[in-house]
Amino acid sequence: MQLFDALHMSTLLVIAVLFFGLFFLFRKRSVRTKYIVLGVLMAVNVLQHIFKFWLWPHMRTGEFSLVESAYNVCAFMILLCPYSVFGKNKLIKQYQFYVGTFAGLCAPFVPTWFLGGSIFTWEYLRFYTCHVLLFLTSSLPAAWGLVEFRMKDGWKFGLCALGTLGLILANNTLVSYLLGAEGEALFNAIYGYNPVFMMGPPAADSPLKDIAVAITPPFLRVGAGGRYVPILWYAVPVYVGFTLLGYGLGALLEGLQKRKKPVEVHT
């Protein structure tokens, strides 16, 4: 598969058919029915994630590992989804839509790990399944009018993003420790994985690394190797970026929502 060739475009077409098919099929159904549909989709995704060491043939080790936990942003959003959809927190519902929709769609849209190779593998099927289900369960609640968008919450989204990074770091540290990593091995494991560059820019030479060196204050780089202080090294741009995104999308979606019927709630 190559980027945007016929095979790749067919995988994107399947996502579009699933989204619009589910949207139009259930948009006039009761709120309860919509939540049942979302619940089924989320249950499948959460279970396939937590039990991937048993369910997926190519990962069948019989032992729980880091990749079955909230080890990166997509995994975190998969596990957060039941709470965001069925809970009453309006901020988390918006956050799930923004981040879960983007994360779920971005990966199959630019499947970097599979370009130049075959998609007819168990790993691609697992990758595609979890991201498509994340996209559907994050976007359909908003499409069905189950999410209330509020521009005034914009300043909170930067905090949500930093909180997500902190929880992922805590998860990776705790799970790695419980699985036997201690001392320097634990330290190296956490820094080596580096999801969404929370531990620092890529080790290899890249424009991102050059930019990071230029903009990161010296006190956020420590040790002889110049390691970056986790999360804090890019906390300011993360907070500013997500805050601007929250205000911008919040204003747009709140305006669109006011032109339609009120947000539906649990009954």
C-alpha positions in Angstrom: 0.0 0.0 0.0 1.1 3.5 -0.9 -0.3 6.8 0.4 -3.6 7.6 -1.4 -3.3 4.8 -3.9 -6.5 2.7 -4.7 -5.9 0.3 -1.8 -5.4 3.1 0.7 -8.4 5.1 -0.6 -10.6 2.0 -0.3 -9.8 1.8 3.5 -10.8 5.4 3.9 -14.0 4.7 1.9 -15.0 2.0 4.3 -14.6 4.4 7.2 -16.8 7.0 5.5 -19.5 4.3 4.7 -19.5 3.1 8.3 -19.8 6.6 9.7 -22.5 7.9 7.4 -24.3 4.5 7.5 -24.5 4.5 11.3 -25.3 8.2 11.4 -28.3 8.1 9.0 -29.5 4.7 10.2 -29.8 5.8 13.9 -30.1 9.6 13.7 -33.9 9.5 14.2 -33.9 6.7 16.7 -34.3 7.3 20.5 -31.5 8.6 22.6 -31.5 5.2 24.4 -30.9 3.4 21.1 -28.1 5.7 20.2 -26.4 5.0 23.5 -26.8 1.2 23.0 -25.1 1.4 19.6 -22.3 3.5 21.1 -22.0 1.1 24.0 -21.6 -1.9 21.8 -19.0 -0.3 19.7 -17.0 0.9 22.7 -17.3 -2.5 24.4 -15.8 -4.2 21.4 -12.9 -1.6 21.2 -12.1 -1.7 24.9 -12.1 -5.5 25.1 -10.0 -5.9 22.0 -7.5 -3.4 23.5 -7.3 -4.8 27.0 -7.2 -8.5 25.8 -5.1 -8.1 22.7 -2.6 -10.5 24.2 -5.3 -13.2 23.9 -7.6 -12.1 21.1 -5.2 -11.2 18.3 -3.3 -14.2 16.9 -0.1 -12.4 16.2 0.0 -10.9 19.8 -1.1 -14.0 21.7 1.4 -14.2 24.5 -1.1 -14.9 27.3 0.5 -12.2 29.4 -0.6 -8.6 30.0 2.0 -6.0 28.9 2.3 -2.2 28.5 0.5 -2.1 25.1 -2.7 -3.4 26.8 -2.8 -0.3 29.0 -3.2 3.4 28.4 0.3 3.6 27.0 -0.3 6.2 24.3 -2.9 8.8 23.3 -5.1 6.5 21.2 -5.1 3.8 23.9 -5.9 6.4 26.5 -8.8 7.8 24.4 -10.2 4.3 23.8 -10.3 3.6 27.6 -11.6 7.1 28.3 -14.5 6.8 25.8 -17.0 4.9 28.0 -16.6 7.6 30.7 -16.9 10.5 28.3 -19.9 9.1 26.5 -21.9 7.8 29.4 -20.7 10.3 32.0 -22.1 13.8 32.5 -18.9 15.9 32.2 -19.5 18.3 29.3 -15.8 19.2 29.0 -14.7 15.6 28.7 -17.4 14.9 26.1 -16.0 17.8 24.0 -12.4 16.7 24.6 -13.3 13.1 23.5 -14.7 14.5 20.3 -11.8 16.7 19.5 -8.9 14.3 20.3 -10.6 10.9 19.8 -12.0 11.9 16.4 -8.6 13.2 15.2 -6.6 10.4 16.6 -8.9 7.7 15.3 -9.0 9.2 11.8 -5.4 10.4 11.5 -3.8 7.0 11.9 -5.6 5.2 9.0 -5.5 8.4 7.0 -1.7 8.4 7.2 -0.7 4.8 8.1 3.0 5.5 8.2 3.9 2.0 9.6 2.2 0.2 6.7 3.2 2.2 3.7 5.2 0.1 1.2 3.9 -3.1 2.8 0.9 -5.3 2.9 -2.3 -4.5 4.8 -3.4 -8.1 4.6 -1.9 -8.9 8.0 -3.3 -9.4 11.5 -1.5 -6.3 12.7 -3.0 -4.0 10.1 -6.5 -5.5 10.9 -5.9 -4.7 14.6 -4.6 -1.2 13.9 -7.5 -0.5 11.5 -10.2 -1.9 13.8 -9.1 0.0 17.0 -8.7 3.3 15.2 -11.9 3.1 13.2 -13.9 2.2 16.3 -12.2 5.1 18.2 -13.2 7.5 15.4 -16.8 6.3 15.3 -17.3 6.3 19.1 -15.8 9.8 19.4 -17.5 11.4 16.4 -21.0 9.9 16.4 -22.1 11.3 19.8 -21.5 14.8 18.4 -23.1 14.0 15.1 -26.2 12.7 16.9 -26.4 15.8 19.0 -25.3 14.2 22.3 -22.5 16.7 23.0 -22.9 20.3 24.0 -20.1 22.5 22.6 -19.1 25.6 24.6 -16.6 28.1 23.5 -16.1 29.3 27.1 -14.4 26.0 27.9 -11.6 26.8 25.5 -9.0 27.6 28.2 -9.6 24.2 29.8 -8.5 22.1 26.8 -4.8 22.8 27.2 -5.1 21.6 30.8 -6.9 18.4 29.5 -4.1 17.8 27.0 -1.4 18.1 29.7 -3.4 16.0 32.1 -3.6 13.3 29.4 0.1 13.3 29.0 0.6 13.1 32.7 -1.7 10.2 33.1 0.0 8.3 30.2 3.4 8.9 31.8 2.1 7.7 35.1 0.6 4.6 33.5 3.8 3.8 31.6 5.8 4.2 34.7 3.5 2.1 36.9 2.9 -0.7 34.4 6.6 -1.0 33.5 7.5 -1.2 37.2 4.8 -3.8 37.9 6.2 -5.8 35.0 9.6 -5.9 36.6 11.5 -2.9 35.3 13.4 -1.1 38.0 16.1 1.6 38.4 17.9 2.4 35.2 16.0 -0.2 33.2 12.7 1.6 34.2 14.2 5.0 33.4 15.4 3.8 30.0 12.2 2.1 29.2 10.1 5.2 29.8 12.4 7.5 27.9 12.9 4.9 25.1 9.2 4.6 24.3 8.5 8.3 24.2 4.8 8.5 23.1 3.9 11.8 21.3 7.4 13.0 22.2 6.5 13.6 25.8 10.0 12.6 26.9 11.7 14.7 24.3 12.1 15.1 20.6 13.1 12.1 18.4 16.7 10.9 19.0 17.5 11.0 15.3 18.3 14.2 13.6 15.1 15.9 12.5 13.6 19.4 12.1 11.6 18.8 15.3 14.8 18.2 17.3 16.4 21.3 16.0 13.4 23.3 16.9 13.2 21.7 20.3 16.8 22.6 21.1 16.2 26.2 20.0 13.0 26.8 22.0 13.5 24.7 25.1 14.9 26.6 28.1 18.2 25.2 29.4 16.7 24.3 32.8 14.3 21.9 31.1 17.3 19.9 29.8 19.1 17.9 32.5 22.0 15.5 32.8 25.1 14.8 30.8 23.0 13.6 27.9 20.8 16.7 27.9 17.6 14.7 28.5 14.5 16.7 28.4 12.2 17.1 31.5 9.2 14.9 30.6 6.1 16.9 29.4 7.3 20.2 30.8 9.7 20.6 27.9 6.9 21.3 25.5 4.1 22.1 28.0 3.7 25.8 26.9 3.2 25.1 23.1 0.9 22.1 24.0 -1.3 24.3 26.3 -1.4 27.2 23.9 -2.2 25.0 20.9 -5.0 23.1 22.5 -6.4 26.2 24.1 -6.6 28.0 20.7 -8.1 24.9 19.2 -10.7 24.7 22.0 -11.7 28.3 21.5 -11.8 28.1 17.7 -13.7 24.8 17.3 -15.8 25.7 20.3 -17.0 28.9 18.8 -17.7 27.3 15.4 -19.5 24.2 16.7 -21.4 26.1 19.4 -22.6 28.4 16.6 -23.7 25.6 14.4 -25.4 23.8 17.3 -27.5 26.8 18.2 -29.0 26.7 14.7 -30.2 23.1 15.3 -32.3 21.4 18.0 -31.0 21.3 21.6 -28.5 18.7 22.7 -30.1 15.4 23.6 -29.5 13.9 27.0 -30.0 10.7 28.8 -33.5 9.8 29.7 
